[in-house]
Amino acid sequence: MPCLFVVLAMSAPRLVMALLYFFSHWFDGLFTSALWPVLGFFFMPTTLLWYTAVQHWFGGQWTFWPIVGLVVAIMIDGSPVSGRRRRQSEAQ
Protein backbone atom coordinates (compact mmCIF):
# COMPACT_ATOMS: atom_id res chain seq x y z
CA MET A 1 0.00 0.00 0.00
CA PRO A 2 2.75 2.57 0.77
CA CYS A 3 4.31 1.93 -2.66
CA LEU A 4 0.97 2.61 -4.33
CA PHE A 5 0.72 5.85 -2.34
CA VAL A 6 4.19 6.91 -3.54
CA VAL A 7 3.28 6.21 -7.18
CA LEU A 8 0.09 8.22 -6.75
CA ALA A 9 2.04 11.06 -5.11
CA MET A 10 4.48 11.20 -8.01
CA SER A 11 1.74 11.21 -10.64
CA ALA A 12 -0.82 13.45 -8.95
CA PRO A 13 0.64 15.32 -5.97
CA ARG A 14 -2.25 17.77 -5.76
CA LEU A 15 -4.73 14.92 -5.44
CA VAL A 16 -2.62 13.33 -2.71
CA MET A 17 -2.40 16.66 -0.88
CA ALA A 18 -6.19 17.07 -1.02
CA LEU A 19 -6.74 13.51 0.24
CA LEU A 20 -4.25 14.02 3.08
CA TYR A 21 -5.83 17.33 4.03
CA PHE A 22 -9.40 16.04 4.12
CA PHE A 23 -8.85 12.54 5.53
CA SER A 24 -5.90 12.87 7.93
CA HIS A 25 -4.11 15.25 10.27
CA TRP A 26 -0.99 15.36 8.09
CA PHE A 27 -0.81 19.16 7.76
CA ASP A 28 -1.96 20.07 11.28
CA GLY A 29 0.43 22.38 13.10
CA LEU A 30 3.15 22.46 10.42
CA PHE A 31 2.54 25.98 9.15
CA THR A 32 1.94 29.22 11.04
CA SER A 33 0.35 30.86 8.00
CA ALA A 34 -2.03 29.52 5.36
CA LEU A 35 -0.05 31.27 2.63
CA TRP A 36 2.75 28.68 2.28
CA PRO A 37 0.53 25.61 1.86
CA VAL A 38 -1.62 27.41 -0.73
CA LEU A 39 1.43 28.57 -2.70
CA GLY A 40 2.95 25.10 -2.45
CA PHE A 41 -0.28 23.51 -3.67
CA PHE A 42 -0.32 25.60 -6.83
CA PHE A 43 3.37 26.04 -7.66
CA MET A 44 5.46 23.25 -6.04
CA PRO A 45 3.22 20.43 -4.79
CA THR A 46 5.86 17.68 -4.74
CA THR A 47 8.25 19.89 -2.77
CA LEU A 48 5.52 20.72 -0.26
CA LEU A 49 4.70 17.03 0.16
CA TRP A 50 8.37 16.24 0.76
CA TYR A 51 8.69 19.10 3.27
CA THR A 52 5.76 17.72 5.26
CA ALA A 53 7.20 14.19 5.02
CA VAL A 54 10.50 15.42 6.49
CA GLN A 55 8.61 17.12 9.31
CA HIS A 56 6.77 13.89 10.13
CA TRP A 57 9.23 11.11 9.36
CA PHE A 58 12.59 12.75 10.09
CA GLY A 59 11.42 14.99 12.93
CA GLY A 60 12.25 18.12 10.95
CA GLN A 61 15.99 17.27 10.85
CA TRP A 62 17.47 18.29 7.50
CA THR A 63 20.27 15.75 7.18
CA PHE A 64 21.71 14.25 3.98
CA TRP A 65 18.76 12.13 2.77
CA PRO A 66 16.05 14.73 3.39
CA ILE A 67 18.10 17.25 1.42
CA VAL A 68 18.59 14.76 -1.42
CA GLY A 69 14.82 14.21 -1.45
CA LEU A 70 14.25 17.96 -1.47
CA VAL A 71 16.52 18.40 -4.49
CA VAL A 72 14.68 15.59 -6.32
CA ALA A 73 11.29 17.15 -5.45
CA ILE A 74 12.42 20.56 -6.72
CA MET A 75 13.66 18.96 -9.93
CA ILE A 76 10.30 17.20 -10.39
CA ASP A 77 8.36 20.42 -9.79
CA GLY A 78 10.64 22.48 -11.99
CA SER A 79 10.87 20.11 -14.93
CA PRO A 80 9.41 21.50 -18.16
CA VAL A 81 7.18 18.49 -18.88
CA SER A 82 4.44 20.54 -20.50
CA GLY A 83 6.89 22.07 -22.98
CA ARG A 84 8.04 18.64 -24.15
CA ARG A 85 4.47 17.43 -24.57
CA ARG A 86 3.56 20.51 -26.57
CA ARG A 87 6.52 20.07 -28.94
CA GLN A 88 5.72 16.40 -29.47
CA SER A 89 2.10 17.14 -30.37
CA GLU A 90 3.15 19.88 -32.83
CA ALA A 91 5.55 17.52 -34.59
CA GLN A 92 2.82 14.98 -35.30
Biopython code that builds the backbone (N, CA, C, O; Angstrom):
import numpy as np
from Bio.PDB.StructureBuilder import StructureBuilder

atoms = [
    (1, "MET", "N", (0.804, -1.194, 0.000)),
    (1, "MET", "CA", (0.000, 0.000, 0.000)),
    (1, "MET", "C", (0.853, 1.268, 0.000)),
    (1, "MET", "O", (0.535, 2.192, -0.748)),
    (2, "PRO", "N", (1.933, 1.364, 0.807)),
    (2, "PRO", "CA", (2.750, 2.571, 0.767)),
    (2, "PRO", "C", (3.367, 2.814, -0.611)),
    (2, "PRO", "O", (3.511, 3.966, -1.023)),
    (3, "CYS", "N", (3.733, 1.755, -1.328)),
    (3, "CYS", "CA", (4.306, 1.935, -2.664)),
    (3, "CYS", "C", (3.277, 2.516, -3.621)),
    (3, "CYS", "O", (3.606, 3.358, -4.456)),
    (4, "LEU", "N", (2.040, 2.070, -3.502)),
    (4, "LEU", "CA", (0.971, 2.615, -4.326)),
    (4, "LEU", "C", (0.765, 4.085, -4.015)),
    (4, "LEU", "O", (0.521, 4.883, -4.920)),
    (5, "PHE", "N", (0.861, 4.454, -2.742)),
    (5, "PHE", "CA", (0.723, 5.847, -2.336)),
    (5, "PHE", "C", (1.840, 6.703, -2.923)),
    (5, "PHE", "O", (1.595, 7.837, -3.336)),
    (6, "VAL", "N", (3.054, 6.179, -2.966)),
    (6, "VAL", "CA", (4.189, 6.910, -3.538)),
    (6, "VAL", "C", (3.992, 7.112, -5.034)),
    (6, "VAL", "O", (4.249, 8.201, -5.548)),
    (7, "VAL", "N", (3.541, 6.083, -5.735)),
    (7, "VAL", "CA", (3.279, 6.206, -7.175)),
    (7, "VAL", "C", (2.200, 7.248, -7.423)),
    (7, "VAL", "O", (2.317, 8.056, -8.345)),
    (8, "LEU", "N", (1.155, 7.235, -6.614)),
    (8, "LEU", "CA", (0.089, 8.221, -6.747)),
    (8, "LEU", "C", (0.614, 9.628, -6.454)),
    (8, "LEU", "O", (0.237, 10.585, -7.129)),
    (9, "ALA", "N", (1.473, 9.750, -5.460)),
    (9, "ALA", "CA", (2.039, 11.056, -5.114)),
    (9, "ALA", "C", (2.907, 11.603, -6.239)),
    (9, "ALA", "O", (2.914, 12.809, -6.486)),
    (10, "MET", "N", (3.630, 10.737, -6.911)),
    (10, "MET", "CA", (4.480, 11.196, -8.011)),
    (10, "MET", "C", (3.643, 11.608, -9.226)),
    (10, "MET", "O", (4.010, 12.536, -9.946)),
    (11, "SER", "N", (2.529, 10.925, -9.454)),
    (11, "SER", "CA", (1.738, 11.212, -10.638)),
    (11, "SER", "C", (0.720, 12.319, -10.409)),
    (11, "SER", "O", (0.406, 13.063, -11.338)),
    (12, "ALA", "N", (0.212, 12.440, -9.222)),
    (12, "ALA", "CA", (-0.817, 13.448, -8.953)),
    (12, "ALA", "C", (-0.644, 14.027, -7.546)),
    (12, "ALA", "O", (-1.445, 13.736, -6.658)),
    (13, "PRO", "N", (0.384, 14.836, -7.337)),
    (13, "PRO", "CA", (0.644, 15.324, -5.975)),
    (13, "PRO", "C", (-0.478, 16.200, -5.413)),
    (13, "PRO", "O", (-0.705, 16.213, -4.203)),
    (14, "ARG", "N", (-1.170, 16.922, -6.271)),
    (14, "ARG", "CA", (-2.251, 17.765, -5.759)),
    (14, "ARG", "C", (-3.411, 16.922, -5.238)),
    (14, "ARG", "O", (-4.042, 17.274, -4.242)),
    (15, "LEU", "N", (-3.685, 15.821, -5.908)),
    (15, "LEU", "CA", (-4.729, 14.920, -5.439)),
    (15, "LEU", "C", (-4.341, 14.305, -4.095)),
    (15, "LEU", "O", (-5.169, 14.202, -3.190)),
    (16, "VAL", "N", (-3.095, 13.905, -3.974)),
    (16, "VAL", "CA", (-2.619, 13.333, -2.710)),
    (16, "VAL", "C", (-2.692, 14.367, -1.591)),
    (16, "VAL", "O", (-3.077, 14.041, -0.468)),
    (17, "MET", "N", (-2.324, 15.610, -1.892)),
    (17, "MET", "CA", (-2.405, 16.663, -0.878)),
    (17, "MET", "C", (-3.843, 16.882, -0.435)),
    (17, "MET", "O", (-4.101, 17.048, 0.757)),
    (18, "ALA", "N", (-4.782, 16.886, -1.373)),
    (18, "ALA", "CA", (-6.189, 17.068, -1.018)),
    (18, "ALA", "C", (-6.691, 15.902, -0.166)),
    (18, "ALA", "O", (-7.396, 16.115, 0.820)),
    (19, "LEU", "N", (-6.333, 14.675, -0.538)),
    (19, "LEU", "CA", (-6.744, 13.511, 0.243)),
    (19, "LEU", "C", (-6.155, 13.558, 1.651)),
    (19, "LEU", "O", (-6.854, 13.275, 2.625)),
    (20, "LEU", "N", (-4.875, 13.913, 1.763)),
    (20, "LEU", "CA", (-4.249, 14.018, 3.082)),
    (20, "LEU", "C", (-4.896, 15.114, 3.924)),
    (20, "LEU", "O", (-5.080, 14.951, 5.130)),
    (21, "TYR", "N", (-5.237, 16.216, 3.292)),
    (21, "TYR", "CA", (-5.828, 17.332, 4.028)),
    (21, "TYR", "C", (-7.215, 16.971, 4.562)),
    (21, "TYR", "O", (-7.540, 17.273, 5.711)),
    (22, "PHE", "N", (-8.025, 16.329, 3.730)),
    (22, "PHE", "CA", (-9.399, 16.045, 4.122)),
    (22, "PHE", "C", (-9.550, 14.790, 4.984)),
    (22, "PHE", "O", (-10.485, 14.711, 5.780)),
    (23, "PHE", "N", (-8.659, 13.814, 4.845)),
    (23, "PHE", "CA", (-8.853, 12.541, 5.530)),
    (23, "PHE", "C", (-7.792, 12.211, 6.581)),
    (23, "PHE", "O", (-7.786, 11.098, 7.108)),
    (24, "SER", "N", (-6.902, 13.140, 6.896)),
    (24, "SER", "CA", (-5.902, 12.874, 7.930)),
    (24, "SER", "C", (-5.536, 14.178, 8.627)),
    (24, "SER", "O", (-6.077, 15.240, 8.319)),
    (25, "HIS", "N", (-4.622, 14.075, 9.556)),
    (25, "HIS", "CA", (-4.111, 15.252, 10.267)),
    (25, "HIS", "C", (-2.677, 15.552, 9.837)),
    (25, "HIS", "O", (-1.880, 16.046, 10.635)),
    (26, "TRP", "N", (-2.353, 15.261, 8.606)),
    (26, "TRP", "CA", (-0.994, 15.361, 8.095)),
    (26, "TRP", "C", (-0.449, 16.782, 8.153)),
    (26, "TRP", "O", (0.723, 16.974, 8.477)),
    (27, "PHE", "N", (-1.268, 17.776, 7.846)),
    (27, "PHE", "CA", (-0.806, 19.159, 7.763)),
    (27, "PHE", "C", (-1.047, 19.957, 9.043)),
    (27, "PHE", "O", (-0.697, 21.136, 9.102)),
    (28, "ASP", "N", (-1.628, 19.352, 10.052)),
    (28, "ASP", "CA", (-1.956, 20.068, 11.284)),
    (28, "ASP", "C", (-0.703, 20.534, 12.013)),
    (28, "ASP", "O", (0.189, 19.737, 12.307)),
    (29, "GLY", "N", (-0.644, 21.819, 12.299)),
    (29, "GLY", "CA", (0.431, 22.379, 13.102)),
    (29, "GLY", "C", (1.770, 22.551, 12.409)),
    (29, "GLY", "O", (2.749, 22.894, 13.072)),
    (30, "LEU", "N", (1.857, 22.330, 11.106)),
    (30, "LEU", "CA", (3.145, 22.464, 10.419)),
    (30, "LEU", "C", (3.414, 23.876, 9.936)),
    (30, "LEU", "O", (4.571, 24.264, 9.769)),
    (31, "PHE", "N", (2.371, 24.642, 9.710)),
    (31, "PHE", "CA", (2.540, 25.976, 9.149)),
    (31, "PHE", "C", (1.865, 27.001, 10.043)),
    (31, "PHE", "O", (0.772, 26.764, 10.559)),
    (32, "THR", "N", (2.524, 28.149, 10.226)),
    (32, "THR", "CA", (1.941, 29.220, 11.039)),
    (32, "THR", "C", (1.015, 30.088, 10.209)),
    (32, "THR", "O", (0.160, 30.782, 10.759)),
    (33, "SER", "N", (1.169, 30.060, 8.906)),
    (33, "SER", "CA", (0.351, 30.858, 8.004)),
    (33, "SER", "C", (-0.247, 29.949, 6.938)),
    (33, "SER", "O", (0.345, 28.927, 6.590)),
    (34, "ALA", "N", (-1.399, 30.308, 6.425)),
    (34, "ALA", "CA", (-2.034, 29.517, 5.363)),
    (34, "ALA", "C", (-1.451, 29.847, 3.991)),
    (34, "ALA", "O", (-1.777, 29.180, 3.008)),
    (35, "LEU", "N", (-0.605, 30.854, 3.911)),
    (35, "LEU", "CA", (-0.045, 31.271, 2.629)),
    (35, "LEU", "C", (0.871, 30.209, 2.025)),
    (35, "LEU", "O", (0.758, 29.913, 0.836)),
    (36, "TRP", "N", (1.768, 29.633, 2.813)),
    (36, "TRP", "CA", (2.745, 28.679, 2.277)),
    (36, "TRP", "C", (2.115, 27.398, 1.746)),
    (36, "TRP", "O", (2.510, 26.939, 0.674)),
    (37, "PRO", "N", (1.159, 26.804, 2.442)),
    (37, "PRO", "CA", (0.533, 25.607, 1.860)),
    (37, "PRO", "C", (-0.233, 25.905, 0.570)),
    (37, "PRO", "O", (-0.236, 25.087, -0.350)),
    (38, "VAL", "N", (-0.874, 27.055, 0.499)),
    (38, "VAL", "CA", (-1.616, 27.411, -0.727)),
    (38, "VAL", "C", (-0.651, 27.636, -1.887)),
    (38, "VAL", "O", (-0.888, 27.149, -2.992)),
    (39, "LEU", "N", (0.430, 28.366, -1.647)),
    (39, "LEU", "CA", (1.432, 28.572, -2.700)),
    (39, "LEU", "C", (2.076, 27.254, -3.109)),
    (39, "LEU", "O", (2.303, 27.014, -4.295)),
    (40, "GLY", "N", (2.368, 26.404, -2.140)),
    (40, "GLY", "CA", (2.946, 25.103, -2.445)),
    (40, "GLY", "C", (1.991, 24.223, -3.236)),
    (40, "GLY", "O", (2.423, 23.479, -4.117)),
    (41, "PHE", "N", (0.714, 24.298, -2.938)),
    (41, "PHE", "CA", (-0.281, 23.507, -3.669)),
    (41, "PHE", "C", (-0.304, 23.884, -5.146)),
    (41, "PHE", "O", (-0.390, 23.009, -6.008)),
    (42, "PHE", "N", (-0.228, 25.160, -5.439)),
    (42, "PHE", "CA", (-0.325, 25.602, -6.831)),
    (42, "PHE", "C", (0.995, 25.564, -7.586)),
    (42, "PHE", "O", (1.002, 25.247, -8.775)),
    (43, "PHE", "N", (2.115, 25.876, -6.932)),
    (43, "PHE", "CA", (3.370, 26.040, -7.663)),
    (43, "PHE", "C", (4.369, 24.903, -7.485)),
    (43, "PHE", "O", (5.066, 24.562, -8.440)),
    (44, "MET", "N", (4.466, 24.300, -6.295)),
    (44, "MET", "CA", (5.458, 23.255, -6.039)),
    (44, "MET", "C", (4.859, 22.170, -5.140)),
    (44, "MET", "O", (5.266, 22.032, -3.987)),
    (45, "PRO", "N", (3.900, 21.401, -5.655)),
    (45, "PRO", "CA", (3.217, 20.428, -4.790)),
    (45, "PRO", "C", (4.106, 19.281, -4.310)),
    (45, "PRO", "O", (3.976, 18.848, -3.165)),
    (46, "THR", "N", (4.997, 18.784, -5.151)),
    (46, "THR", "CA", (5.863, 17.682, -4.737)),
    (46, "THR", "C", (6.832, 18.138, -3.647)),
    (46, "THR", "O", (7.107, 17.394, -2.705)),
    (47, "THR", "N", (7.339, 19.339, -3.775)),
    (47, "THR", "CA", (8.246, 19.888, -2.768)),
    (47, "THR", "C", (7.519, 20.087, -1.444)),
    (47, "THR", "O", (8.081, 19.807, -0.385)),
    (48, "LEU", "N", (6.291, 20.560, -1.488)),
    (48, "LEU", "CA", (5.518, 20.724, -0.256)),
    (48, "LEU", "C", (5.234, 19.373, 0.398)),
    (48, "LEU", "O", (5.308, 19.248, 1.621)),
    (49, "LEU", "N", (4.914, 18.374, -0.403)),
    (49, "LEU", "CA", (4.703, 17.030, 0.156)),
    (49, "LEU", "C", (5.980, 16.506, 0.811)),
    (49, "LEU", "O", (5.924, 15.911, 1.888)),
    (50, "TRP", "N", (7.122, 16.720, 0.174)),
    (50, "TRP", "CA", (8.374, 16.239, 0.760)),
    (50, "TRP", "C", (8.707, 17.007, 2.036)),
    (50, "TRP", "O", (9.199, 16.417, 2.999)),
    (51, "TYR", "N", (8.446, 18.308, 2.057)),
    (51, "TYR", "CA", (8.689, 19.099, 3.266)),
    (51, "TYR", "C", (7.868, 18.552, 4.435)),
    (51, "TYR", "O", (8.385, 18.404, 5.542)),
    (52, "THR", "N", (6.584, 18.251, 4.188)),
    (52, "THR", "CA", (5.758, 17.717, 5.264)),
    (52, "THR", "C", (6.205, 16.315, 5.660)),
    (52, "THR", "O", (6.110, 15.945, 6.831)),
    (53, "ALA", "N", (6.691, 15.533, 4.701)),
    (53, "ALA", "CA", (7.201, 14.193, 5.018)),
    (53, "ALA", "C", (8.433, 14.287, 5.915)),
    (53, "ALA", "O", (8.583, 13.496, 6.846)),
    (54, "VAL", "N", (9.304, 15.238, 5.644)),
    (54, "VAL", "CA", (10.495, 15.419, 6.490)),
    (54, "VAL", "C", (10.077, 15.842, 7.894)),
    (54, "VAL", "O", (10.661, 15.390, 8.879)),
    (55, "GLN", "N", (9.078, 16.699, 7.990)),
    (55, "GLN", "CA", (8.614, 17.124, 9.310)),
    (55, "GLN", "C", (8.050, 15.950, 10.107)),
    (55, "GLN", "O", (8.234, 15.882, 11.322)),
    (56, "HIS", "N", (7.371, 15.037, 9.438)),
    (56, "HIS", "CA", (6.765, 13.895, 10.132)),
    (56, "HIS", "C", (7.757, 12.749, 10.350)),
    (56, "HIS", "O", (7.906, 12.262, 11.470)),
    (57, "TRP", "N", (8.423, 12.327, 9.303)),
    (57, "TRP", "CA", (9.226, 11.109, 9.356)),
    (57, "TRP", "C", (10.638, 11.322, 9.889)),
    (57, "TRP", "O", (11.195, 10.428, 10.525)),
    (58, "PHE", "N", (11.221, 12.485, 9.642)),
    (58, "PHE", "CA", (12.590, 12.750, 10.089)),
    (58, "PHE", "C", (12.625, 13.729, 11.262)),
    (58, "PHE", "O", (13.702, 14.154, 11.680)),
    (59, "GLY", "N", (11.478, 14.084, 11.787)),
    (59, "GLY", "CA", (11.424, 14.991, 12.926)),
    (59, "GLY", "C", (11.892, 16.393, 12.602)),
    (59, "GLY", "O", (12.312, 17.121, 13.501)),
    (60, "GLY", "N", (11.833, 16.788, 11.356)),
    (60, "GLY", "CA", (12.254, 18.120, 10.945)),
    (60, "GLY", "C", (13.760, 18.290, 10.841)),
    (60, "GLY", "O", (14.233, 19.414, 10.670)),
    (61, "GLN", "N", (14.528, 17.212, 10.938)),
    (61, "GLN", "CA", (15.986, 17.273, 10.849)),
    (61, "GLN", "C", (16.417, 17.197, 9.384)),
    (61, "GLN", "O", (16.172, 16.193, 8.716)),
    (62, "TRP", "N", (17.043, 18.232, 8.897)),
    (62, "TRP", "CA", (17.468, 18.290, 7.496)),
    (62, "TRP", "C", (18.889, 17.751, 7.384)),
    (62, "TRP", "O", (19.859, 18.506, 7.331)),
    (63, "THR", "N", (18.984, 16.422, 7.350)),
    (63, "THR", "CA", (20.272, 15.746, 7.177)),
    (63, "THR", "C", (20.456, 15.434, 5.693)),
    (63, "THR", "O", (19.786, 16.025, 4.846)),
    (64, "PHE", "N", (21.354, 14.515, 5.378)),
    (64, "PHE", "CA", (21.713, 14.252, 3.981)),
    (64, "PHE", "C", (20.527, 13.766, 3.149)),
    (64, "PHE", "O", (20.240, 14.349, 2.103)),
    (65, "TRP", "N", (19.827, 12.709, 3.587)),
    (65, "TRP", "CA", (18.758, 12.130, 2.773)),
    (65, "TRP", "C", (17.556, 13.040, 2.608)),
    (65, "TRP", "O", (16.992, 13.087, 1.515)),
    (66, "PRO", "N", (17.133, 13.767, 3.634)),
    (66, "PRO", "CA", (16.054, 14.727, 3.392)),
    (66, "PRO", "C", (16.427, 15.814, 2.386)),
    (66, "PRO", "O", (15.581, 16.264, 1.614)),
    (67, "ILE", "N", (17.682, 16.231, 2.393)),
    (67, "ILE", "CA", (18.104, 17.245, 1.424)),
    (67, "ILE", "C", (18.154, 16.661, 0.025)),
    (67, "ILE", "O", (17.787, 17.336, -0.937)),
    (68, "VAL", "N", (18.599, 15.417, -0.109)),
    (68, "VAL", "CA", (18.587, 14.758, -1.420)),
    (68, "VAL", "C", (17.145, 14.659, -1.936)),
    (68, "VAL", "O", (16.882, 14.932, -3.107)),
    (69, "GLY", "N", (16.228, 14.272, -1.069)),
    (69, "GLY", "CA", (14.820, 14.205, -1.453)),
    (69, "GLY", "C", (14.267, 15.556, -1.835)),
    (69, "GLY", "O", (13.454, 15.653, -2.754)),
    (70, "LEU", "N", (14.694, 16.611, -1.143)),
    (70, "LEU", "CA", (14.250, 17.962, -1.469)),
    (70, "LEU", "C", (14.733, 18.375, -2.854)),
    (70, "LEU", "O", (13.978, 18.963, -3.629)),
    (71, "VAL", "N", (15.982, 18.070, -3.163)),
    (71, "VAL", "CA", (16.522, 18.399, -4.487)),
    (71, "VAL", "C", (15.745, 17.644, -5.575)),
    (71, "VAL", "O", (15.414, 18.222, -6.610)),
    (72, "VAL", "N", (15.458, 16.378, -5.348)),
    (72, "VAL", "CA", (14.679, 15.593, -6.319)),
    (72, "VAL", "C", (13.277, 16.181, -6.479)),
    (72, "VAL", "O", (12.782, 16.284, -7.601)),
    (73, "ALA", "N", (12.635, 16.566, -5.385)),
    (73, "ALA", "CA", (11.293, 17.149, -5.451)),
    (73, "ALA", "C", (11.306, 18.473, -6.212)),
    (73, "ALA", "O", (10.398, 18.741, -6.999)),
    (74, "ILE", "N", (12.320, 19.297, -5.988)),
    (74, "ILE", "CA", (12.424, 20.562, -6.719)),
    (74, "ILE", "C", (12.639, 20.304, -8.203)),
    (74, "ILE", "O", (12.086, 21.011, -9.045)),
    (75, "MET", "N", (13.438, 19.298, -8.524)),
    (75, "MET", "CA", (13.656, 18.956, -9.935)),
    (75, "MET", "C", (12.367, 18.456, -10.583)),
    (75, "MET", "O", (12.095, 18.774, -11.741)),
    (76, "ILE", "N", (11.575, 17.682, -9.852)),
    (76, "ILE", "CA", (10.302, 17.203, -10.392)),
    (76, "ILE", "C", (9.350, 18.376, -10.620)),
    (76, "ILE", "O", (8.710, 18.464, -11.668)),
    (77, "ASP", "N", (9.259, 19.272, -9.643)),
    (77, "ASP", "CA", (8.361, 20.416, -9.785)),
    (77, "ASP", "C", (8.829, 21.392, -10.861)),
    (77, "ASP", "O", (8.007, 22.027, -11.521)),
    (78, "GLY", "N", (10.115, 21.510, -11.038)),
    (78, "GLY", "CA", (10.641, 22.485, -11.986)),
    (78, "GLY", "C", (10.857, 21.959, -13.387)),
    (78, "GLY", "O", (11.241, 22.718, -14.277)),
    (79, "SER", "N", (10.617, 20.674, -13.604)),
    (79, "SER", "CA", (10.869, 20.110, -14.929)),
    (79, "SER", "C", (9.848, 20.627, -15.937)),
    (79, "SER", "O", (8.661, 20.735, -15.627)),
    (80, "PRO", "N", (10.306, 20.942, -17.125)),
    (80, "PRO", "CA", (9.406, 21.497, -18.156)),
    (80, "PRO", "C", (8.677, 20.399, -18.921)),
    (80, "PRO", "O", (8.850, 20.278, -20.134)),
    (81, "VAL", "N", (7.876, 19.607, -18.242)),
    (81, "VAL", "CA", (7.179, 18.488, -18.876)),
    (81, "VAL", "C", (6.166, 18.995, -19.893)),
    (81, "VAL", "O", (6.028, 18.406, -20.965)),
    (82, "SER", "N", (5.467, 20.057, -19.586)),
    (82, "SER", "CA", (4.438, 20.544, -20.499)),
    (82, "SER", "C", (5.045, 21.045, -21.805)),
    (82, "SER", "O", (4.424, 20.907, -22.858)),
    (83, "GLY", "N", (6.230, 21.616, -21.761)),
    (83, "GLY", "CA", (6.888, 22.072, -22.984)),
    (83, "GLY", "C", (7.257, 20.919, -23.897)),
    (83, "GLY", "O", (7.128, 21.032, -25.116)),
    (84, "ARG", "N", (7.714, 19.811, -23.329)),
    (84, "ARG", "CA", (8.040, 18.636, -24.146)),
    (84, "ARG", "C", (6.790, 18.033, -24.769)),
    (84, "ARG", "O", (6.821, 17.614, -25.926)),
    (85, "ARG", "N", (5.717, 17.983, -24.038)),
    (85, "ARG", "CA", (4.474, 17.432, -24.572)),
    (85, "ARG", "C", (3.961, 18.302, -25.709)),
    (85, "ARG", "O", (3.486, 17.786, -26.720)),
    (86, "ARG", "N", (4.051, 19.583, -25.556)),
    (86, "ARG", "CA", (3.563, 20.505, -26.571)),
    (86, "ARG", "C", (4.364, 20.340, -27.866)),
    (86, "ARG", "O", (3.790, 20.305, -28.954)),
    (87, "ARG", "N", (5.687, 20.239, -27.745)),
    (87, "ARG", "CA", (6.522, 20.069, -28.944)),
    (87, "ARG", "C", (6.250, 18.754, -29.627)),
    (87, "ARG", "O", (6.260, 18.682, -30.856)),
    (88, "GLN", "N", (6.006, 17.706, -28.857)),
    (88, "GLN", "CA", (5.717, 16.404, -29.467)),
    (88, "GLN", "C", (4.399, 16.423, -30.218)),
    (88, "GLN", "O", (4.295, 15.819, -31.286)),
    (89, "SER", "N", (3.390, 17.099, -29.690)),
    (89, "SER", "CA", (2.100, 17.138, -30.367)),
    (89, "SER", "C", (2.163, 18.002, -31.622)),
    (89, "SER", "O", (1.452, 17.725, -32.589)),
    (90, "GLU", "N", (3.005, 19.051, -31.631)),
    (90, "GLU", "CA", (3.148, 19.878, -32.830)),
    (90, "GLU", "C", (3.880, 19.141, -33.941)),
    (90, "GLU", "O", (3.625, 19.392, -35.119)),
    (91, "ALA", "N", (4.773, 18.249, -33.588)),
    (91, "ALA", "CA", (5.552, 17.519, -34.588)),
    (91, "ALA", "C", (4.706, 16.478, -35.303)),
    (91, "ALA", "O", (5.032, 16.084, -36.423)),
    (92, "GLN", "N", (3.644, 16.033, -34.687)),
    (92, "GLN", "CA", (2.823, 14.978, -35.305)),
    (92, "GLN", "C", (1.838, 15.520, -36.228)),
    (92, "GLN", "O", (1.073, 14.765, -36.827)),
]
sb = StructureBuilder()
sb.init_structure("model")
sb.init_model(0)
sb.init_chain("A")
sb.init_seg("    ")
for serial, (resi, resn, name, xyz) in enumerate(atoms, 1):
    if name == "N":
        sb.init_residue(resn, " ", resi, " ")
    sb.init_atom(name, np.array(xyz, "f"), 0.0, 1.0, " ", f" {name:<3s}", serial, name[0])
structure = sb.get_structure()
